[in-house]
Each structure stands twice: as C-alpha cells, then as structure tokens.
C-alpha cells in the first residue's frame, strides 16, 4: 500500500484530498497540521482512518521522521492572504522555511518520493491572461506571491520528483474556508472549487509520470469563470454578510490577482478533475448554509450597491450545462 503525507491537511483543500484518497482505498494516509480548534474539528471524523499528526513543519526532527517512508507528499501547508500580505516575515518563516525544512528531510532520507506542491496563479501579477510561461509581474510588496514563486524555484532546484499546481481563487464555504475578499470587483476570475482541487491532488497520484517535473495551471475552466463582482453577489445572496467580509473590504488592499488561462485544458486532458461549475458550487453552498436570516438581511444593501455598479449585467451561470456529473 502506497503511503501519502498531506501537509496542511485541515484546510479546505486538505479535507477534500483526504476524502478522495480514502475513497480510493489504496493509500495509507498521514495528515499533518498545526493543532488548533479548526483543524481538530475538521480532522476529527477521520482520526480512526488516518495517521493524524499535529506539529510544525519547521520542526526538523518531526519532518525527518515523517518523510522517511512516504511515497508521495502533498504539500498544502502555508499562510493565506490577506494575512500573508501583512508583512514579508510571515510568508518567509511559515511558507518558505517550512518547505525548505521539508525538502532537506526529503533529500536526506527519501529523495525518490514525489512532492506535489500547491502554488498560486497570483505569481503572474496584474495581468488579464496567463499561461505557465507567462513572466511574473509583481511588486516588492506582493509578499504572498513572491514567496510562492521563491518556493517553486527552490523545489525545481532541489527536488528530484515534483509536481507544481498553481491554484487560482479557490471557492469554498465562507464559513469553513478562507474565501478571498481582496480581489478587485471588475476582475475576471477563472476559479476552482475546493471539491475539484481536492480531487485533482488525490488523482494526480495516478498520473505522476505525465505530470512529473512540470508546473501546471490548475483551474476550473470556463464553467467557473465570471467577474469577481458576480461571484461575490451570489455568495452574499446565499451566505449573507459576515464580519470577515466587512473587515476585508474596509482594510485590505485588492491585491489577490486573478486571470483567465489560455492553457487551462492541458491538465484537464490528463487528470480529468473538473466536475464543478459556478452553478453547482452555488447550489452546494445553499445546501450547506442554514439560517443566517439576519446576515442575509444585512447583505441586501451591499448587493443592491454592487448591482447598481454593475448596471444589472449579471452573468447567468445557472443556465450553463454541467460538463459531467459531480464526482
């Protein structure tokens, strides 16, 4: 039985990865995350079916012990915007040095293992379209994106077998996941759902030969593409207003870069990981949300304002057909 280590396992994507790996029934799974209320709550239901470890990736002794006998390492751990863009040291200490510790242990004890890393499409910067060959267009204040790019280069230099997936805006439940509010309203967004992202990472283990030593844009395609304004309006209608939304709108720079991707079919042809559309994401969100009557009431003025700014031209994603059944 192949062994898989998942870092950042308690995150929105990590939980989906564990779910899909377990459904295949052919992997021994070790989940690593920091111990906190959120990670403990999310991982509790899986504790009898996986090896659950709470610890810090900067702990050299821990990483040495974990990487020794794993065939695959799905590396999802890292700090997310907007916190990641507060100051450079946060990304440097958590994202870069944590990955550096992992790679040192990997090269010392298990150099043949495959490292699968979750990077970000924000590394392209403020551009409308991109491919994996597009040069980065970043400022020195884009700490999150610059750190992701730095980690990618470290992996390319130091790791024998690797796969790098650049993820765009990840659509998840705003209550349980980190939804990005620091995006400009008029930006076109080609997103991916946490469901499809989790399936991608789990299924990539079956395609390592074709994916190895390459960087891929891991996006949802046309079915998950719309303006950020329209996506936000739909989420506010379903979920209502949250303190998180207000704080981010008021105090956070709009520097989470979004794009459309000219090479968005290349990874799908190999892994066939897409099952979601924006409409299926909205429907799933409706099923997950209960109550929140006051939150929805408070959201109405903002929705009206966003609609007026958009002159009523909302994209009707509900009329788009699904590409295939949901996995």
N, C-alpha and C positions, 0 to 999 in steps of 0.2 A: 504494500500500500504506500503510495507516494505521500510525502509529508509537506504541508504548506504552512508557512508562518505569515500571519496577517498583522501588520502594524497599523495602529490607528483603528483597531477593529470595532471600537464602539461608536464610530462616526456613522453618518447616514449611508455612505457607500459601503463601509466596512461590514455593517449588519447585513446588507444585501449580498455581499460577497460570501459571507458565512452561510447564509441561507441557501445560495445556489451551490456552493461546494458540498454542503451536507446533502442536498437533493441528488447529487451525482453518486454519493455513497462509495467513493473510491479514494478518498483522501483522509489522512489524519491531520487535523487542523489545530494549530496553536494560535491563539488570539492574544495580542499584546496591546495594552493601552494603559494610560495613566489611571490611577484609582480616583474616581470622583463619583458623585451621585448619578450623573448622567450615564457614564459608561457602565456602572454597576447595574443600573436599571435596564439598560438595553441588552446587556450580555447575560443577564441572569437566566433567561429562559433557555440559553444554550449551554449552560455550565456543565451539564451532565454528558454532553455530546462532543465537547471540545476541550482542549487543554487551555485553561484560562490563566493568563499571567498579567499581573499589574506591575508596571515598572517604567523606568525612564530609559529612553534609547541612548542617553549619554552615559549610562552605566556600562562600562566596558566589560566587567565580569558577567553581567547578565547577557549582553549581546554575544559574547564568546560562547556562552552555554547554549543560547537559543539557535544560533545559525549552524552549529556543527553538523546536524543530521537532517536538515530540511532540504528538499529538492527545489522548492520554489519559495520566494519571499515576495509577497505582495505588499509593497511599501506605500501605505496611505497616510501615515502619521505626519502631522505638520500643523502649523498655525494658519488660520484662515483670515482673510480680510473681513471687516475693516481693522481688526486688532493688529493684523500682520503689518499694516502700513503706518502704525503709530510711530515706531522707531526701528531703525535698522537692526539693533542688537537683538530684538526678539526673534526675528527670522534667522539671524546668524546663529544664535545659540540653539534654537529648537530645530529648525529645518536643516540647515547646512551641517552643523556639528553632529547632530543626531544621525544624519545619513552617513557622514564621514566615519563615525564610530561603527556603524553597521558594515560599511564597506571594508574597513580594516579587519573586522572579525571574519567577514566573508572570505577575504583573500588569504587570511591566515589559516582558517580551518575548513573552508568548504568552497574553493574557487570555482567549481563546476556548477554550482547552483545557479538558477536563473532568478535575477532580480527584476521585478516588474514595478515600475515607479509611476506614481500619479503626479504628473507635472500640470502645467496650466497653459491655456492658449493666451492668457494675458501677457505672455512674454513677447507677443507681436506688437504690443503697444497700441497707439491710437491710429488704427488703420481699418478700412471698411472690409477688405477681403484679405484672406491669407491662405497660404499652403505651408507645409512643413519647411519649405525652402525660403519662406519669407524672412527677411532680416528683421531683427528686433528693432523697435522704435520706442525706446524707453527714456525716461528722465532719471536723474540720480535719486529722486525721491520715491520711485516705484520699488520700494524695498521687497515687497512680496514677489513681484515678477522677476526682479533682478536675482533674487535668491533662488527661485525656481530654475532660472537659466544657468546659474552657477552650479547648482546640484546636477543638472543634466550633463554639463561638461565634465564634472567630477566622475559621474557614472561612466561616460564614454571613455574616459582615460583609464579608469581603474578597474572596471568590472569586465570579466570575460564574456558572460552571457547576460544580456539585459534587454528589456523592452520598456520603452518610454511612451506613455499615453498622455497627450496634452488634453486636459479636460476643459471645456468651456463652462459657462454658467450651469450649475447643477440644480435642477428643480427637485425640491423635496418638500415635505410638510414643514411650513414655517414654525410650527410648534416644537417639532422634534429635531429639525435640522437647521443648518446655518444658511439661511437664504440671503443672497447678496442684494443689498439695497443700494450699494454705492455704484450704481450704473446710471449713465445719462439716459433720460427718458426717451429721447428720439433715436437712440442707438438700435440698429438691427441686431437681434440676438439669435444665434443658432445654438440652442441649449442641448442638454441631455438630461434625462431623468435619473434619479438615484437608482431606480429599478434597472434601467438599461446599462448604467455604468457598472453596477454590481455584477450583472450578467456578463458584461464584457471582460472584466478582470477574471472572473471564475472560468469562463470559456476559453480565455486566451491560453490557459494551460494545455489545451488540446491542439494548439497551433503554434507552439514555440519555435519550431523550425522556420516557418514562414515569417514570423514576427521578429525573430532574434536580431539584435544589434541594429535596431531601427527606431525611429521616432515616428509616432502616428498622431494625427488629429482625431480624437475620439469624440465625435459629435453626433447629435441626433438627426441631422439631415433636414430636409425641407419640412418634414412633419412637426419639427419642434422649433421652427423659425418664425419669429414675429418681432415687432418692436417691443422694447422693454416696457414702454408705457402700456401697451395692450396686455402684456403678461401680468404686470403689476395690478391693473384694473381688475382683471379676472380673479387674481388671488385675493384682493381686498373684498371683492363681492362675496367670495366663498368663506374666507377666514376672518374678515373684519380687520379692525385697526389694532395694532399692538404697540406697546411702549418701545419695542425694538425698532419698529418702523419709524416712529417719531424721532427717536434719538439719531438714527442713521440719516434721515432726511435733513435734520437740522445741523448736524455736526460733522458729517463725514464727506470728504471730497469724493467726487464722482469719477473714480479712477480704476474701477474694475472694467477692463477693456473687453469689448465684445466684437465679434466679427461674423461674417459668413465664410465658408471654407470651400475653396474650389476643388480640393482633393477629398471631400467628405465621403466619397463612396469606396475609397480604396480599402479601408479597414473593414467596412461592412461586407465587402465581397469575400473576405477571408473568414471572419468570425460570425457574421450574421447575428449581430447582437441587438438590433433595433426591433422593438415591439411597440414602443410608446409613440404617441403623438401628443400635442398640447391638449387636445380634447380628452384623451384618455387620462392624462395627468390631472386635468381639472375634475373629471368625474371621480377619480380615486380620492382626490382631496376632499370632495364633497362627502364621500362615504366616511372619511376619517374624522371629519370635523363634527363635533356635537355641540349644540348650544351656541354660545358666543353671540347672543342676540344684541347685547349692548355694544360689543365690539363691532358688529356689522352696522349698527345704527351710527356709531361714531365714524365709520368709514365712508358713509354716504356723501358728506360734503367734499371729501378729497376725491372720491370717484367722479362727482359732478365737475369738479375743477379740472381733473385730468381729461375728462371727456370734452370739455369746452376747449382746452388747449389743443386737443386732437381733432377738433372740428367734427366730431362724431364719426370719424372714419376708422372704426374698429375692425380688425381682421376677424372674420367669422371662421375660426378654426374648427368649429363643430361640424361644418359641412364637408371637411376633408375626410376621405376614406382612410381607414387604417391600412397600413402596408401588410400586416399579418396579425394573427392573433397574439394577444399578450402572453408572454411566457409564464 
